[in-house]
Amino acid sequence: MVFDVPEQYDNNSNDFTTLLPEHLSEEIFSSMDICSVCKSTQVSQNWYCLINESSHVWRNLYKGLYNAEFDNVPRSARHWKVLVEQKYRTQRCKSQWIKGTFAQITSYKDLENTNSKCQFSKDDWGDILQVELAR
C-alpha cells in the first residue's frame, strides 16, 4: 500500500516542527532542559526561529529552572531568553565559587582576571560565604 505524501512535506519529513501545529512544537521544546533547547537551536533555521521567537518556551524554562515569580517580569520572548541566560550564568558562577574555583583569590585584582563577574543576590553571597568560612 502506497500513501501519497503532500509535496510540501517531502523535504522536511523528519522535522516534527513542520508537521505539528506551532503551539505543540513549542510545548515539546518547553519540556526540555536548557542545554537541550540551546542545542536544538542549532539543528535548523526553522528550529532556531521557532525557539528564539517563542515567549512560551523561554517563560517555561525560566519558571521550571527557578520556580520564579512572574510579577513585573517582561513578556516578550527576547526578554524571557535574556532572563534565563542571566540566571543560568549566575547559577554556574555560584557553583564555581562553592566548588572552590576562586578560593585562592586574595584581592579584588585577582578577581578581575577571572570569569567570575556575576550579580549575586544576598542569599547567594550568604551561601558562598558559608562554604568559604567552612574551608
Short mmCIF file of the C-alpha atoms (twelve columns), coordinates in Angstrom:
data_MODEL
# 
_entry.id   MODEL 
# 
loop_
_atom_site.group_PDB 
_atom_site.id 
_atom_site.type_symbol 
_atom_site.label_atom_id 
_atom_site.label_alt_id 
_atom_site.label_comp_id 
_atom_site.label_asym_id 
_atom_site.label_seq_id 
_atom_site.Cartn_x 
_atom_site.Cartn_y 
_atom_site.Cartn_z 
_atom_site.pdbx_PDB_model_num 
ATOM 1   C CA . MET A 1   0.000  0.000  0.000  1 
ATOM 2   C CA . VAL A 2   1.451  3.387  -1.002 1 
ATOM 3   C CA . PHE A 3   0.499  6.660  0.622  1 
ATOM 4   C CA . ASP A 4   0.737  9.944  -1.192 1 
ATOM 5   C CA . VAL A 5   2.680  12.430 0.866  1 
ATOM 6   C CA . PRO A 6   1.901  16.042 0.077  1 
ATOM 7   C CA . GLU A 7   4.770  17.701 -1.750 1 
ATOM 8   C CA . GLN A 8   5.270  20.309 0.999  1 
ATOM 9   C CA . TYR A 9   6.339  17.578 3.464  1 
ATOM 10  C CA . ASP A 10  8.813  15.765 1.221  1 
ATOM 11  C CA . ASN A 11  11.856 17.833 2.160  1 
ATOM 12  C CA . ASN A 12  11.055 18.135 5.856  1 
ATOM 13  C CA . SER A 13  9.559  14.736 6.614  1 
ATOM 14  C CA . ASN A 14  11.888 14.245 9.603  1 
ATOM 15  C CA . ASP A 15  11.166 17.663 11.082 1 
ATOM 16  C CA . PHE A 16  8.279  17.404 13.524 1 
ATOM 17  C CA . THR A 17  8.015  21.203 13.699 1 
ATOM 18  C CA . THR A 18  6.796  21.320 10.105 1 
ATOM 19  C CA . LEU A 19  4.206  18.612 10.725 1 
ATOM 20  C CA . LEU A 20  2.770  19.771 14.053 1 
ATOM 21  C CA . PRO A 21  0.947  22.966 14.908 1 
ATOM 22  C CA . GLU A 22  3.359  25.578 16.277 1 
ATOM 23  C CA . HIS A 23  1.966  25.519 19.814 1 
ATOM 24  C CA . LEU A 24  2.631  21.755 20.077 1 
ATOM 25  C CA . SER A 25  6.212  22.185 18.879 1 
ATOM 26  C CA . GLU A 26  6.654  24.946 21.462 1 
ATOM 27  C CA . GLU A 27  5.285  22.638 24.139 1 
ATOM 28  C CA . ILE A 28  7.842  19.959 23.204 1 
ATOM 29  C CA . PHE A 29  10.723 22.453 23.373 1 
ATOM 30  C CA . SER A 30  9.346  23.804 26.660 1 
ATOM 31  C CA . SER A 31  9.647  20.382 28.267 1 
ATOM 32  C CA . MET A 32  13.398 20.154 27.506 1 
ATOM 33  C CA . ASP A 33  16.239 21.246 29.755 1 
ATOM 34  C CA . ILE A 34  18.090 24.445 28.921 1 
ATOM 35  C CA . CYS A 35  21.119 22.721 27.353 1 
ATOM 36  C CA . SER A 36  18.906 20.671 25.033 1 
ATOM 37  C CA . VAL A 37  16.930 23.749 23.996 1 
ATOM 38  C CA . CYS A 38  20.133 25.646 23.205 1 
ATOM 39  C CA . LYS A 39  21.454 22.700 21.173 1 
ATOM 40  C CA . SER A 40  18.114 22.459 19.375 1 
ATOM 41  C CA . THR A 41  18.534 25.993 18.063 1 
ATOM 42  C CA . GLN A 42  21.489 24.670 16.060 1 
ATOM 43  C CA . VAL A 43  19.512 21.933 14.274 1 
ATOM 44  C CA . SER A 44  17.954 24.127 11.607 1 
ATOM 45  C CA . GLN A 45  16.953 27.669 10.876 1 
ATOM 46  C CA . ASN A 46  13.321 26.686 11.411 1 
ATOM 47  C CA . TRP A 47  14.048 25.382 14.917 1 
ATOM 48  C CA . TYR A 48  16.212 28.393 15.700 1 
ATOM 49  C CA . CYS A 49  13.427 30.805 14.754 1 
ATOM 50  C CA . LEU A 50  10.704 28.809 16.465 1 
ATOM 51  C CA . ILE A 51  12.618 28.604 19.759 1 
ATOM 52  C CA . ASN A 52  14.017 32.126 19.816 1 
ATOM 53  C CA . GLU A 53  10.710 33.755 18.930 1 
ATOM 54  C CA . SER A 54  8.666  31.772 21.430 1 
ATOM 55  C CA . SER A 55  7.934  33.507 24.714 1 
ATOM 56  C CA . HIS A 56  6.218  30.257 25.780 1 
ATOM 57  C CA . VAL A 57  9.450  28.229 25.557 1 
ATOM 58  C CA . TRP A 58  11.610 30.751 27.433 1 
ATOM 59  C CA . ARG A 59  8.962  31.591 30.043 1 
ATOM 60  C CA . ASN A 60  8.535  27.898 30.849 1 
ATOM 61  C CA . LEU A 61  12.307 27.390 31.023 1 
ATOM 62  C CA . TYR A 62  12.560 30.309 33.433 1 
ATOM 63  C CA . LYS A 63  9.664  29.045 35.523 1 
ATOM 64  C CA . GLY A 64  10.954 25.463 35.568 1 
ATOM 65  C CA . LEU A 65  14.541 26.338 36.382 1 
ATOM 66  C CA . TYR A 66  13.958 28.949 39.021 1 
ATOM 67  C CA . ASN A 67  10.403 28.495 40.338 1 
ATOM 68  C CA . ALA A 68  10.149 32.182 39.587 1 
ATOM 69  C CA . GLU A 69  7.505  34.678 40.451 1 
ATOM 70  C CA . PHE A 70  6.088  36.419 37.402 1 
ATOM 71  C CA . ASP A 71  5.317  39.827 38.876 1 
ATOM 72  C CA . ASN A 72  6.896  42.720 36.965 1 
ATOM 73  C CA . VAL A 73  8.607  40.368 34.506 1 
ATOM 74  C CA . PRO A 74  8.740  41.276 30.784 1 
ATOM 75  C CA . ARG A 75  6.576  39.315 28.397 1 
ATOM 76  C CA . SER A 76  8.487  39.199 25.097 1 
ATOM 77  C CA . ALA A 77  10.473 36.119 24.047 1 
ATOM 78  C CA . ARG A 78  13.714 38.096 23.920 1 
ATOM 79  C CA . HIS A 79  13.317 39.304 27.492 1 
ATOM 80  C CA . TRP A 80  12.476 35.832 28.784 1 
ATOM 81  C CA . LYS A 81  15.532 34.462 26.989 1 
ATOM 82  C CA . VAL A 82  17.776 37.158 28.490 1 
ATOM 83  C CA . LEU A 83  16.413 36.393 31.967 1 
ATOM 84  C CA . VAL A 84  17.082 32.661 31.524 1 
ATOM 85  C CA . GLU A 85  20.631 33.340 30.292 1 
ATOM 86  C CA . GLN A 86  21.398 35.695 33.190 1 
ATOM 87  C CA . LYS A 87  20.057 33.284 35.798 1 
ATOM 88  C CA . TYR A 88  21.881 30.354 34.214 1 
ATOM 89  C CA . ARG A 89  25.220 32.246 34.162 1 
ATOM 90  C CA . THR A 90  24.722 33.312 37.778 1 
ATOM 91  C CA . GLN A 91  23.984 29.715 38.845 1 
ATOM 92  C CA . ARG A 92  27.086 28.421 37.063 1 
ATOM 93  C CA . CYS A 93  29.252 31.116 38.597 1 
ATOM 94  C CA . LYS A 94  27.844 30.420 42.072 1 
ATOM 95  C CA . SER A 95  28.562 26.707 41.686 1 
ATOM 96  C CA . GLN A 96  32.167 27.547 40.707 1 
ATOM 97  C CA . TRP A 97  32.544 29.657 43.840 1 
ATOM 98  C CA . ILE A 98  31.101 26.874 46.003 1 
ATOM 99  C CA . LYS A 99  33.388 24.247 44.404 1 
ATOM 100 C CA . GLY A 100 36.368 26.387 45.383 1 
ATOM 101 C CA . THR A 101 37.436 27.564 41.934 1 
ATOM 102 C CA . PHE A 102 38.005 31.062 43.328 1 
ATOM 103 C CA . ALA A 103 39.229 30.068 46.803 1 
ATOM 104 C CA . GLN A 104 42.776 31.281 46.122 1 
ATOM 105 C CA . ILE A 105 41.720 34.853 45.370 1 
ATOM 106 C CA . THR A 106 43.310 37.254 47.847 1 
ATOM 107 C CA . SER A 107 42.310 40.644 46.413 1 
ATOM 108 C CA . TYR A 108 39.942 42.277 44.005 1 
ATOM 109 C CA . LYS A 109 42.777 42.481 41.446 1 
ATOM 110 C CA . ASP A 110 42.937 38.668 41.373 1 
ATOM 111 C CA . LEU A 111 39.192 38.616 40.803 1 
ATOM 112 C CA . GLU A 112 39.434 40.923 37.763 1 
ATOM 113 C CA . ASN A 113 41.364 38.218 35.861 1 
ATOM 114 C CA . THR A 114 38.671 35.564 36.330 1 
ATOM 115 C CA . ASN A 115 35.374 34.814 34.640 1 
ATOM 116 C CA . SER A 116 33.503 35.259 37.899 1 
ATOM 117 C CA . LYS A 117 31.649 38.515 37.411 1 
ATOM 118 C CA . CYS A 118 28.023 37.831 38.223 1 
ATOM 119 C CA . GLN A 119 25.294 39.658 40.055 1 
ATOM 120 C CA . PHE A 120 24.551 37.588 43.135 1 
ATOM 121 C CA . SER A 121 21.651 38.052 45.482 1 
ATOM 122 C CA . LYS A 122 22.316 38.409 49.202 1 
ATOM 123 C CA . ASP A 123 21.208 34.774 49.629 1 
ATOM 124 C CA . ASP A 124 23.745 33.639 47.007 1 
ATOM 125 C CA . TRP A 125 26.514 35.555 48.766 1 
ATOM 126 C CA . GLY A 126 25.401 34.056 52.081 1 
ATOM 127 C CA . ASP A 127 25.693 30.535 50.637 1 
ATOM 128 C CA . ILE A 128 29.125 31.287 49.164 1 
ATOM 129 C CA . LEU A 129 30.432 32.849 52.377 1 
ATOM 130 C CA . GLN A 130 29.233 29.889 54.464 1 
ATOM 131 C CA . VAL A 131 31.150 27.499 52.232 1 
ATOM 132 C CA . GLU A 132 34.257 29.736 52.228 1 
ATOM 133 C CA . LEU A 133 34.212 30.012 56.019 1 
ATOM 134 C CA . ALA A 134 33.930 26.229 56.325 1 
ATOM 135 C CA . ARG A 135 37.051 25.673 54.162 1 
# 
